[in-house]
Amino acid sequence: MDESTAITRFAALAQETRLAVFRLLVQAEPNGLAAGEIARRLAVPHNTMSAHLSVLTRAGLATATRHSRSMIYRAELASMRDTLVFLAADCCQGRPEICAGLTDIAADSSKR
């Protein structure tokens, strides 16, 4: 992942409602949630929610698929993993005991 992609993803998550939406979508995996249901659960007006979902989708953190008259949103877990790996890739100057667990995530993801 390049820095530009990472910055776009961090910017998308650097807002309270979008962070809540993303966390809700992660919890809803693998089925996802309809846009209206997301708005209802977070008590956000539909038009405002639409804007937030668009930001997350453009950042590659969510995808949308049409199901009948609803748009179903899902978290892009591979993008989340790539973003976490980006953060942990150069962790701890080669001293894994400092970042216990983070280097395991990076090592595990590089095998995929």
Backbone atoms as SQL, in Angstrom:
CREATE TABLE atoms (id INTEGER PRIMARY KEY, chain TEXT, resi INTEGER, resn TEXT, atom TEXT, x REAL, y REAL, z REAL);
INSERT INTO atoms VALUES
  (1, 'A', 1, 'MET', 'N', 0.842, -1.168, 0.000),
  (2, 'A', 1, 'MET', 'CA', 0.000, 0.000, 0.000),
  (3, 'A', 1, 'MET', 'C', 0.891, 1.237, 0.000),
  (4, 'A', 2, 'ASP', 'N', 0.493, 2.234, -0.761),
  (5, 'A', 2, 'ASP', 'CA', 1.262, 3.464, -0.781),
  (6, 'A', 2, 'ASP', 'C', 0.710, 4.450, 0.261),
  (7, 'A', 3, 'GLU', 'N', 1.478, 5.478, 0.527),
  (8, 'A', 3, 'GLU', 'CA', 1.089, 6.444, 1.557),
  (9, 'A', 3, 'GLU', 'C', -0.204, 7.171, 1.211),
  (10, 'A', 4, 'SER', 'N', -0.414, 7.454, -0.061),
  (11, 'A', 4, 'SER', 'CA', -1.625, 8.161, -0.478),
  (12, 'A', 4, 'SER', 'C', -2.881, 7.360, -0.131),
  (13, 'A', 5, 'THR', 'N', -2.851, 6.069, -0.381),
  (14, 'A', 5, 'THR', 'CA', -3.988, 5.206, -0.040),
  (15, 'A', 5, 'THR', 'C', -4.193, 5.171, 1.461),
  (16, 'A', 6, 'ALA', 'N', -3.108, 5.046, 2.205),
  (17, 'A', 6, 'ALA', 'CA', -3.209, 5.019, 3.665),
  (18, 'A', 6, 'ALA', 'C', -3.805, 6.321, 4.188),
  (19, 'A', 7, 'ILE', 'N', -3.367, 7.435, 3.668),
  (20, 'A', 7, 'ILE', 'CA', -3.886, 8.731, 4.113),
  (21, 'A', 7, 'ILE', 'C', -5.373, 8.848, 3.799),
  (22, 'A', 8, 'THR', 'N', -5.777, 8.398, 2.619),
  (23, 'A', 8, 'THR', 'CA', -7.199, 8.427, 2.254),
  (24, 'A', 8, 'THR', 'C', -8.025, 7.589, 3.216),
  (25, 'A', 9, 'ARG', 'N', -7.522, 6.418, 3.558),
  (26, 'A', 9, 'ARG', 'CA', -8.256, 5.551, 4.485),
  (27, 'A', 9, 'ARG', 'C', -8.311, 6.137, 5.884),
  (28, 'A', 10, 'PHE', 'N', -7.206, 6.668, 6.353),
  (29, 'A', 10, 'PHE', 'CA', -7.200, 7.274, 7.685),
  (30, 'A', 10, 'PHE', 'C', -8.123, 8.486, 7.726),
  (31, 'A', 11, 'ALA', 'N', -8.116, 9.284, 6.665),
  (32, 'A', 11, 'ALA', 'CA', -8.995, 10.452, 6.606),
  (33, 'A', 11, 'ALA', 'C', -10.458, 10.026, 6.643),
  (34, 'A', 12, 'ALA', 'N', -10.781, 8.940, 5.947),
  (35, 'A', 12, 'ALA', 'CA', -12.165, 8.443, 5.946),
  (36, 'A', 12, 'ALA', 'C', -12.593, 8.017, 7.342),
  (37, 'A', 13, 'LEU', 'N', -11.688, 7.448, 8.094),
  (38, 'A', 13, 'LEU', 'CA', -12.008, 6.962, 9.438),
  (39, 'A', 13, 'LEU', 'C', -11.861, 8.035, 10.524),
  (40, 'A', 14, 'ALA', 'N', -11.328, 9.190, 10.151),
  (41, 'A', 14, 'ALA', 'CA', -11.051, 10.245, 11.125),
  (42, 'A', 14, 'ALA', 'C', -12.269, 11.143, 11.347),
  (43, 'A', 15, 'GLN', 'N', -13.413, 10.534, 11.374),
  (44, 'A', 15, 'GLN', 'CA', -14.660, 11.250, 11.622),
  (45, 'A', 15, 'GLN', 'C', -15.549, 10.300, 12.424),
  (46, 'A', 16, 'GLU', 'N', -16.169, 10.805, 13.440),
  (47, 'A', 16, 'GLU', 'CA', -16.877, 9.967, 14.411),
  (48, 'A', 16, 'GLU', 'C', -17.926, 9.049, 13.781),
  (49, 'A', 17, 'THR', 'N', -18.772, 9.573, 12.928),
  (50, 'A', 17, 'THR', 'CA', -19.837, 8.750, 12.342),
  (51, 'A', 17, 'THR', 'C', -19.262, 7.704, 11.404),
  (52, 'A', 18, 'ARG', 'N', -18.302, 8.091, 10.565),
  (53, 'A', 18, 'ARG', 'CA', -17.716, 7.120, 9.632),
  (54, 'A', 18, 'ARG', 'C', -16.991, 6.009, 10.373),
  (55, 'A', 19, 'LEU', 'N', -16.300, 6.337, 11.442),
  (56, 'A', 19, 'LEU', 'CA', -15.644, 5.306, 12.241),
  (57, 'A', 19, 'LEU', 'C', -16.694, 4.357, 12.832),
  (58, 'A', 20, 'ALA', 'N', -17.782, 4.907, 13.329),
  (59, 'A', 20, 'ALA', 'CA', -18.859, 4.071, 13.875),
  (60, 'A', 20, 'ALA', 'C', -19.470, 3.187, 12.793),
  (61, 'A', 21, 'VAL', 'N', -19.664, 3.740, 11.597),
  (62, 'A', 21, 'VAL', 'CA', -20.207, 2.956, 10.482),
  (63, 'A', 21, 'VAL', 'C', -19.265, 1.808, 10.148),
  (64, 'A', 22, 'PHE', 'N', -17.985, 2.115, 10.025),
  (65, 'A', 22, 'PHE', 'CA', -17.034, 1.071, 9.663),
  (66, 'A', 22, 'PHE', 'C', -17.007, -0.031, 10.711),
  (67, 'A', 23, 'ARG', 'N', -16.991, 0.330, 11.972),
  (68, 'A', 23, 'ARG', 'CA', -16.989, -0.672, 13.039),
  (69, 'A', 23, 'ARG', 'C', -18.266, -1.501, 13.010),
  (70, 'A', 24, 'LEU', 'N', -19.401, -0.867, 12.724),
  (71, 'A', 24, 'LEU', 'CA', -20.664, -1.589, 12.612),
  (72, 'A', 24, 'LEU', 'C', -20.617, -2.568, 11.438),
  (73, 'A', 25, 'LEU', 'N', -20.045, -2.138, 10.310),
  (74, 'A', 25, 'LEU', 'CA', -19.933, -3.029, 9.155),
  (75, 'A', 25, 'LEU', 'C', -19.012, -4.215, 9.440),
  (76, 'A', 26, 'VAL', 'N', -17.953, -3.986, 10.168),
  (77, 'A', 26, 'VAL', 'CA', -17.057, -5.089, 10.536),
  (78, 'A', 26, 'VAL', 'C', -17.814, -6.101, 11.395),
  (79, 'A', 27, 'GLN', 'N', -18.609, -5.611, 12.329),
  (80, 'A', 27, 'GLN', 'CA', -19.402, -6.499, 13.180),
  (81, 'A', 27, 'GLN', 'C', -20.440, -7.270, 12.376),
  (82, 'A', 28, 'ALA', 'N', -20.940, -6.678, 11.295),
  (83, 'A', 28, 'ALA', 'CA', -22.008, -7.288, 10.499),
  (84, 'A', 28, 'ALA', 'C', -21.503, -8.284, 9.460),
  (85, 'A', 29, 'GLU', 'N', -20.198, -8.446, 9.361),
  (86, 'A', 29, 'GLU', 'CA', -19.669, -9.410, 8.388),
  (87, 'A', 29, 'GLU', 'C', -20.112, -10.813, 8.750),
  (88, 'A', 30, 'PRO', 'N', -20.385, -11.663, 7.795),
  (89, 'A', 30, 'PRO', 'CA', -20.175, -11.500, 6.357),
  (90, 'A', 30, 'PRO', 'C', -21.394, -10.991, 5.599),
  (91, 'A', 31, 'ASN', 'N', -22.492, -10.736, 6.273),
  (92, 'A', 31, 'ASN', 'CA', -23.732, -10.390, 5.581),
  (93, 'A', 31, 'ASN', 'C', -23.853, -8.935, 5.161),
  (94, 'A', 32, 'GLY', 'N', -23.222, -8.037, 5.892),
  (95, 'A', 32, 'GLY', 'CA', -23.364, -6.620, 5.605),
  (96, 'A', 32, 'GLY', 'C', -24.688, -6.079, 6.130),
  (97, 'A', 33, 'LEU', 'N', -24.912, -4.801, 5.860),
  (98, 'A', 33, 'LEU', 'CA', -26.131, -4.138, 6.318),
  (99, 'A', 33, 'LEU', 'C', -26.653, -3.209, 5.239),
  (100, 'A', 34, 'ALA', 'N', -27.960, -3.065, 5.200),
  (101, 'A', 34, 'ALA', 'CA', -28.575, -2.101, 4.292),
  (102, 'A', 34, 'ALA', 'C', -28.287, -0.690, 4.789),
  (103, 'A', 35, 'ALA', 'N', -28.184, 0.230, 3.852),
  (104, 'A', 35, 'ALA', 'CA', -27.885, 1.617, 4.203),
  (105, 'A', 35, 'ALA', 'C', -28.901, 2.172, 5.196),
  (106, 'A', 36, 'GLY', 'N', -30.172, 1.887, 4.983),
  (107, 'A', 36, 'GLY', 'CA', -31.209, 2.371, 5.900),
  (108, 'A', 36, 'GLY', 'C', -31.062, 1.814, 7.299),
  (109, 'A', 37, 'GLU', 'N', -30.653, 0.567, 7.396),
  (110, 'A', 37, 'GLU', 'CA', -30.444, -0.049, 8.705),
  (111, 'A', 37, 'GLU', 'C', -29.249, 0.586, 9.422),
  (112, 'A', 38, 'ILE', 'N', -28.216, 0.882, 8.677),
  (113, 'A', 38, 'ILE', 'CA', -27.053, 1.556, 9.270),
  (114, 'A', 38, 'ILE', 'C', -27.481, 2.916, 9.813),
  (115, 'A', 39, 'ALA', 'N', -28.222, 3.662, 9.007),
  (116, 'A', 39, 'ALA', 'CA', -28.695, 4.986, 9.431),
  (117, 'A', 39, 'ALA', 'C', -29.572, 4.877, 10.678),
  (118, 'A', 40, 'ARG', 'N', -30.458, 3.879, 10.698),
  (119, 'A', 40, 'ARG', 'CA', -31.338, 3.693, 11.848),
  (120, 'A', 40, 'ARG', 'C', -30.549, 3.366, 13.112),
  (121, 'A', 41, 'ARG', 'N', -29.615, 2.425, 12.998),
  (122, 'A', 41, 'ARG', 'CA', -28.846, 2.007, 14.176),
  (123, 'A', 41, 'ARG', 'C', -28.001, 3.131, 14.748),
  (124, 'A', 42, 'LEU', 'N', -27.517, 3.996, 13.880),
  (125, 'A', 42, 'LEU', 'CA', -26.647, 5.078, 14.353),
  (126, 'A', 42, 'LEU', 'C', -27.392, 6.402, 14.514),
  (127, 'A', 43, 'ALA', 'N', -28.696, 6.387, 14.256),
  (128, 'A', 43, 'ALA', 'CA', -29.538, 7.582, 14.386),
  (129, 'A', 43, 'ALA', 'C', -28.978, 8.756, 13.577),
  (130, 'A', 44, 'VAL', 'N', -28.710, 8.478, 12.312),
  (131, 'A', 44, 'VAL', 'CA', -28.176, 9.482, 11.390),
  (132, 'A', 44, 'VAL', 'C', -29.161, 9.613, 10.230),
  (133, 'A', 45, 'PRO', 'N', -29.485, 10.832, 9.803),
  (134, 'A', 45, 'PRO', 'CA', -30.385, 10.999, 8.662),
  (135, 'A', 45, 'PRO', 'C', -29.857, 10.264, 7.421),
  (136, 'A', 46, 'HIS', 'N', -30.781, 9.745, 6.618),
  (137, 'A', 46, 'HIS', 'CA', -30.396, 8.937, 5.457),
  (138, 'A', 46, 'HIS', 'C', -29.467, 9.673, 4.493),
  (139, 'A', 47, 'ASN', 'N', -29.758, 10.944, 4.202),
  (140, 'A', 47, 'ASN', 'CA', -28.901, 11.669, 3.247),
  (141, 'A', 47, 'ASN', 'C', -27.495, 11.886, 3.813),
  (142, 'A', 48, 'THR', 'N', -27.395, 12.113, 5.096),
  (143, 'A', 48, 'THR', 'CA', -26.084, 12.263, 5.729),
  (144, 'A', 48, 'THR', 'C', -25.346, 10.926, 5.716),
  (145, 'A', 49, 'MET', 'N', -26.068, 9.851, 6.012),
  (146, 'A', 49, 'MET', 'CA', -25.453, 8.522, 5.994),
  (147, 'A', 49, 'MET', 'C', -24.948, 8.183, 4.606),
  (148, 'A', 50, 'SER', 'N', -25.694, 8.538, 3.591),
  (149, 'A', 50, 'SER', 'CA', -25.279, 8.283, 2.215),
  (150, 'A', 50, 'SER', 'C', -23.926, 8.931, 1.930),
  (151, 'A', 51, 'ALA', 'N', -23.743, 10.144, 2.387),
  (152, 'A', 51, 'ALA', 'CA', -22.467, 10.842, 2.180),
  (153, 'A', 51, 'ALA', 'C', -21.334, 10.119, 2.906),
  (154, 'A', 52, 'HIS', 'N', -21.582, 9.684, 4.131),
  (155, 'A', 52, 'HIS', 'CA', -20.551, 8.967, 4.890),
  (156, 'A', 52, 'HIS', 'C', -20.198, 7.635, 4.220),
  (157, 'A', 53, 'LEU', 'N', -21.213, 6.922, 3.759),
  (158, 'A', 53, 'LEU', 'CA', -20.960, 5.646, 3.085),
  (159, 'A', 53, 'LEU', 'C', -20.183, 5.847, 1.793),
  (160, 'A', 54, 'SER', 'N', -20.428, 6.933, 1.108),
  (161, 'A', 54, 'SER', 'CA', -19.678, 7.240, -0.116),
  (162, 'A', 54, 'SER', 'C', -18.201, 7.463, 0.183),
  (163, 'A', 55, 'VAL', 'N', -17.913, 8.169, 1.257),
  (164, 'A', 55, 'VAL', 'CA', -16.514, 8.412, 1.637),
  (165, 'A', 55, 'VAL', 'C', -15.820, 7.082, 1.950),
  (166, 'A', 56, 'LEU', 'N', -16.469, 6.228, 2.706),
  (167, 'A', 56, 'LEU', 'CA', -15.874, 4.927, 3.042),
  (168, 'A', 56, 'LEU', 'C', -15.689, 4.056, 1.801),
  (169, 'A', 57, 'THR', 'N', -16.627, 4.118, 0.891),
  (170, 'A', 57, 'THR', 'CA', -16.522, 3.337, -0.340),
  (171, 'A', 57, 'THR', 'C', -15.385, 3.842, -1.217),
  (172, 'A', 58, 'ARG', 'N', -15.297, 5.159, -1.394),
  (173, 'A', 58, 'ARG', 'CA', -14.195, 5.734, -2.195),
  (174, 'A', 58, 'ARG', 'C', -12.827, 5.414, -1.596),
  (175, 'A', 59, 'ALA', 'N', -12.765, 5.306, -0.276),
  (176, 'A', 59, 'ALA', 'CA', -11.497, 4.989, 0.397),
  (177, 'A', 59, 'ALA', 'C', -11.158, 3.504, 0.305),
  (178, 'A', 60, 'GLY', 'N', -12.081, 2.702, -0.207),
  (179, 'A', 60, 'GLY', 'CA', -11.833, 1.267, -0.327),
  (180, 'A', 60, 'GLY', 'C', -12.086, 0.497, 0.959),
  (181, 'A', 61, 'LEU', 'N', -12.765, 1.119, 1.903),
  (182, 'A', 61, 'LEU', 'CA', -13.033, 0.471, 3.185),
  (183, 'A', 61, 'LEU', 'C', -14.396, -0.209, 3.238),
  (184, 'A', 62, 'ALA', 'N', -15.230, 0.050, 2.240),
  (185, 'A', 62, 'ALA', 'CA', -16.557, -0.562, 2.179),
  (186, 'A', 62, 'ALA', 'C', -16.926, -0.783, 0.718),
  (187, 'A', 63, 'THR', 'N', -17.814, -1.738, 0.504),
  (188, 'A', 63, 'THR', 'CA', -18.366, -1.970, -0.827),
  (189, 'A', 63, 'THR', 'C', -19.882, -1.997, -0.710),
  (190, 'A', 64, 'ALA', 'N', -20.532, -1.712, -1.827),
  (191, 'A', 64, 'ALA', 'CA', -21.990, -1.708, -1.859),
  (192, 'A', 64, 'ALA', 'C', -22.475, -2.596, -2.994),
  (193, 'A', 65, 'THR', 'N', -23.505, -3.365, -2.717),
  (194, 'A', 65, 'THR', 'CA', -24.149, -4.169, -3.746),
  (195, 'A', 65, 'THR', 'C', -25.653, -3.967, -3.637),
  (196, 'A', 66, 'ARG', 'N', -26.281, -3.923, -4.777),
  (197, 'A', 66, 'ARG', 'CA', -27.736, -3.743, -4.792),
  (198, 'A', 66, 'ARG', 'C', -28.409, -5.077, -4.519),
  (199, 'A', 67, 'HIS', 'N', -29.371, -5.049, -3.611),
  (200, 'A', 67, 'HIS', 'CA', -30.187, -6.222, -3.319),
  (201, 'A', 67, 'HIS', 'C', -31.639, -5.733, -3.328),
  (202, 'A', 68, 'SER', 'N', -32.326, -6.018, -4.427),
  (203, 'A', 68, 'SER', 'CA', -33.678, -5.526, -4.634),
  (204, 'A', 68, 'SER', 'C', -33.625, -3.996, -4.657),
  (205, 'A', 69, 'ARG', 'N', -34.316, -3.346, -3.740),
  (206, 'A', 69, 'ARG', 'CA', -34.309, -1.873, -3.710),
  (207, 'A', 69, 'ARG', 'C', -33.311, -1.310, -2.707),
  (208, 'A', 70, 'SER', 'N', -32.584, -2.157, -2.037),
  (209, 'A', 70, 'SER', 'CA', -31.645, -1.717, -0.998),
  (210, 'A', 70, 'SER', 'C', -30.203, -1.820, -1.469),
  (211, 'A', 71, 'MET', 'N', -29.380, -0.970, -0.903),
  (212, 'A', 71, 'MET', 'CA', -27.939, -1.079, -1.082),
  (213, 'A', 71, 'MET', 'C', -27.394, -1.722, 0.185),
  (214, 'A', 72, 'ILE', 'N', -26.704, -2.833, 0.000),
  (215, 'A', 72, 'ILE', 'CA', -26.107, -3.546, 1.125),
  (216, 'A', 72, 'ILE', 'C', -24.628, -3.197, 1.178),
  (217, 'A', 73, 'TYR', 'N', -24.192, -2.710, 2.311),
  (218, 'A', 73, 'TYR', 'CA', -22.793, -2.318, 2.498),
  (219, 'A', 73, 'TYR', 'C', -22.075, -3.361, 3.329),
  (220, 'A', 74, 'ARG', 'N', -20.845, -3.601, 2.931),
  (221, 'A', 74, 'ARG', 'CA', -19.986, -4.547, 3.655),
  (222, 'A', 74, 'ARG', 'C', -18.625, -3.893, 3.873),
  (223, 'A', 75, 'ALA', 'N', -17.995, -4.247, 4.973),
  (224, 'A', 75, 'ALA', 'CA', -16.626, -3.794, 5.235),
  (225, 'A', 75, 'ALA', 'C', -15.681, -4.531, 4.296),
  (226, 'A', 76, 'GLU', 'N', -14.703, -3.833, 3.802),
  (227, 'A', 76, 'GLU', 'CA', -13.648, -4.457, 2.993),
  (228, 'A', 76, 'GLU', 'C', -12.553, -4.899, 3.956),
  (229, 'A', 77, 'LEU', 'N', -12.655, -6.130, 4.422),
  (230, 'A', 77, 'LEU', 'CA', -11.729, -6.627, 5.446),
  (231, 'A', 77, 'LEU', 'C', -10.296, -6.716, 4.922),
  (232, 'A', 78, 'ALA', 'N', -10.117, -7.027, 3.648),
  (233, 'A', 78, 'ALA', 'CA', -8.760, -7.081, 3.098),
  (234, 'A', 78, 'ALA', 'C', -8.117, -5.698, 3.136),
  (235, 'A', 79, 'SER', 'N', -8.899, -4.665, 2.862),
  (236, 'A', 79, 'SER', 'CA', -8.369, -3.299, 2.932),
  (237, 'A', 79, 'SER', 'C', -8.022, -2.917, 4.360),
  (238, 'A', 80, 'MET', 'N', -8.873, -3.345, 5.299),
  (239, 'A', 80, 'MET', 'CA', -8.577, -3.076, 6.708),
  (240, 'A', 80, 'MET', 'C', -7.269, -3.758, 7.099),
  (241, 'A', 81, 'ARG', 'N', -7.114, -5.017, 6.696),
  (242, 'A', 81, 'ARG', 'CA', -5.893, -5.756, 7.015),
  (243, 'A', 81, 'ARG', 'C', -4.674, -5.069, 6.387),
  (244, 'A', 82, 'ASP', 'N', -4.780, -4.666, 5.125),
  (245, 'A', 82, 'ASP', 'CA', -3.667, -3.992, 4.457),
  (246, 'A', 82, 'ASP', 'C', -3.290, -2.701, 5.170),
  (247, 'A', 83, 'THR', 'N', -4.289, -1.995, 5.668),
  (248, 'A', 83, 'THR', 'CA', -4.031, -0.737, 6.377),
  (249, 'A', 83, 'THR', 'C', -3.320, -1.004, 7.700),
  (250, 'A', 84, 'LEU', 'N', -3.748, -2.035, 8.402),
  (251, 'A', 84, 'LEU', 'CA', -3.078, -2.393, 9.661),
  (252, 'A', 84, 'LEU', 'C', -1.647, -2.855, 9.408),
  (253, 'A', 85, 'VAL', 'N', -1.452, -3.618, 8.350),
  (254, 'A', 85, 'VAL', 'CA', -0.106, -4.072, 7.998),
  (255, 'A', 85, 'VAL', 'C', 0.769, -2.870, 7.653),
  (256, 'A', 86, 'PHE', 'N', 0.213, -1.905, 6.926),
  (257, 'A', 86, 'PHE', 'CA', 0.955, -0.687, 6.590),
  (258, 'A', 86, 'PHE', 'C', 1.465, -0.004, 7.864),
  (259, 'A', 87, 'LEU', 'N', 0.613, 0.072, 8.876),
  (260, 'A', 87, 'LEU', 'CA', 1.010, 0.709, 10.134),
  (261, 'A', 87, 'LEU', 'C', 2.088, -0.076, 10.871),
  (262, 'A', 88, 'ALA', 'N', 2.000, -1.398, 10.806),
  (263, 'A', 88, 'ALA', 'CA', 2.893, -2.237, 11.607),
  (264, 'A', 88, 'ALA', 'C', 4.115, -2.736, 10.849),
  (265, 'A', 89, 'ALA', 'N', 4.197, -2.465, 9.550),
  (266, 'A', 89, 'ALA', 'CA', 5.239, -3.066, 8.713),
  (267, 'A', 89, 'ALA', 'C', 6.656, -2.788, 9.213),
  (268, 'A', 90, 'ASP', 'N', 6.931, -1.598, 9.653),
  (269, 'A', 90, 'ASP', 'CA', 8.284, -1.238, 10.079),
  (270, 'A', 90, 'ASP', 'C', 8.365, -1.075, 11.590),
  (271, 'A', 91, 'CYS', 'N', 7.522, -1.788, 12.266),
  (272, 'A', 91, 'CYS', 'CA', 7.370, -1.632, 13.705),
  (273, 'A', 91, 'CYS', 'C', 8.628, -2.003, 14.487),
  (274, 'A', 92, 'CYS', 'N', 8.940, -1.185, 15.423),
  (275, 'A', 92, 'CYS', 'CA', 9.845, -1.515, 16.522),
  (276, 'A', 92, 'CYS', 'C', 11.300, -1.717, 16.113),
  (277, 'A', 93, 'GLN', 'N', 11.690, -1.240, 14.969),
  (278, 'A', 93, 'GLN', 'CA', 13.093, -1.287, 14.553),
  (279, 'A', 93, 'GLN', 'C', 13.696, -2.678, 14.721),
  (280, 'A', 94, 'GLY', 'N', 12.916, -3.692, 14.325),
  (281, 'A', 94, 'GLY', 'CA', 13.432, -5.054, 14.382),
  (282, 'A', 94, 'GLY', 'C', 13.419, -5.677, 15.761),
  (283, 'A', 95, 'ARG', 'N', 12.743, -5.058, 16.708),
  (284, 'A', 95, 'ARG', 'CA', 12.661, -5.595, 18.064),
  (285, 'A', 95, 'ARG', 'C', 11.210, -5.991, 18.353),
  (286, 'A', 96, 'PRO', 'N', 10.808, -7.183, 17.927),
  (287, 'A', 96, 'PRO', 'CA', 9.404, -7.589, 18.020),
  (288, 'A', 96, 'PRO', 'C', 8.854, -7.625, 19.440),
  (289, 'A', 97, 'GLU', 'N', 9.704, -7.738, 20.426),
  (290, 'A', 97, 'GLU', 'CA', 9.193, -7.782, 21.801),
  (291, 'A', 97, 'GLU', 'C', 8.514, -6.468, 22.183),
  (292, 'A', 98, 'ILE', 'N', 8.889, -5.382, 21.539),
  (293, 'A', 98, 'ILE', 'CA', 8.275, -4.081, 21.829),
  (294, 'A', 98, 'ILE', 'C', 6.840, -4.043, 21.306),
  (295, 'A', 99, 'CYS', 'N', 6.621, -4.601, 20.145),
  (296, 'A', 99, 'CYS', 'CA', 5.303, -4.561, 19.480),
  (297, 'A', 99, 'CYS', 'C', 4.658, -5.934, 19.474),
  (298, 'A', 100, 'ALA', 'N', 4.739, -6.642, 20.559),
  (299, 'A', 100, 'ALA', 'CA', 4.220, -8.010, 20.623),
  (300, 'A', 100, 'ALA', 'C', 2.860, -8.114, 19.948),
  (301, 'A', 101, 'GLY', 'N', 2.765, -9.021, 19.009),
  (302, 'A', 101, 'GLY', 'CA', 1.523, -9.263, 18.304),
  (303, 'A', 101, 'GLY', 'C', 1.386, -8.515, 16.995),
  (304, 'A', 102, 'LEU', 'N', 1.852, -7.282, 16.930),
  (305, 'A', 102, 'LEU', 'CA', 1.727, -6.508, 15.693),
  (306, 'A', 102, 'LEU', 'C', 2.573, -7.096, 14.573),
  (307, 'A', 103, 'THR', 'N', 3.778, -7.503, 14.892),
  (308, 'A', 103, 'THR', 'CA', 4.622, -8.079, 13.849),
  (309, 'A', 103, 'THR', 'C', 4.071, -9.418, 13.368),
  (310, 'A', 104, 'ASP', 'N', 3.353, -10.135, 14.250),
  (311, 'A', 104, 'ASP', 'CA', 2.719, -11.386, 13.830),
  (312, 'A', 104, 'ASP', 'C', 1.649, -11.119, 12.780),
  (313, 'A', 105, 'ILE', 'N', 0.895, -10.035, 12.952),
  (314, 'A', 105, 'ILE', 'CA', -0.126, -9.676, 11.977),
  (315, 'A', 105, 'ILE', 'C', 0.517, -9.410, 10.622),
  (316, 'A', 106, 'ALA', 'N', 1.588, -8.643, 10.609),
  (317, 'A', 106, 'ALA', 'CA', 2.266, -8.324, 9.359),
  (318, 'A', 106, 'ALA', 'C', 2.826, -9.577, 8.710),
  (319, 'A', 107, 'ALA', 'N', 3.444, -10.423, 9.499),
  (320, 'A', 107, 'ALA', 'CA', 4.044, -11.652, 8.957),
  (321, 'A', 107, 'ALA', 'C', 2.963, -12.577, 8.405),
  (322, 'A', 108, 'ASP', 'N', 1.874, -12.728, 9.122),
  (323, 'A', 108, 'ASP', 'CA', 0.786, -13.588, 8.679),
  (324, 'A', 108, 'ASP', 'C', 0.166, -13.069, 7.378),
  (325, 'A', 109, 'SER', 'N', -0.027, -11.767, 7.282),
  (326, 'A', 109, 'SER', 'CA', -0.641, -11.194, 6.085),
  (327, 'A', 109, 'SER', 'C', 0.254, -11.268, 4.877),
  (328, 'A', 110, 'SER', 'N', 1.548, -11.231, 5.065),
  (329, 'A', 110, 'SER', 'CA', 2.462, -11.292, 3.917),
  (330, 'A', 110, 'SER', 'C', 2.450, -12.672, 3.278),
  (331, 'A', 111, 'LYS', 'N', 1.951, -13.687, 3.987),
  (332, 'A', 111, 'LYS', 'CA', 1.875, -15.053, 3.445),
  (333, 'A', 111, 'LYS', 'C', 0.680, -15.249, 2.528),
  (334, 'A', 112, 'ARG', 'N', -0.245, -14.290, 2.530),
  (335, 'A', 112, 'ARG', 'CA', -1.482, -14.433, 1.748),
  (336, 'A', 112, 'ARG', 'C', -1.328, -13.942, 0.347);
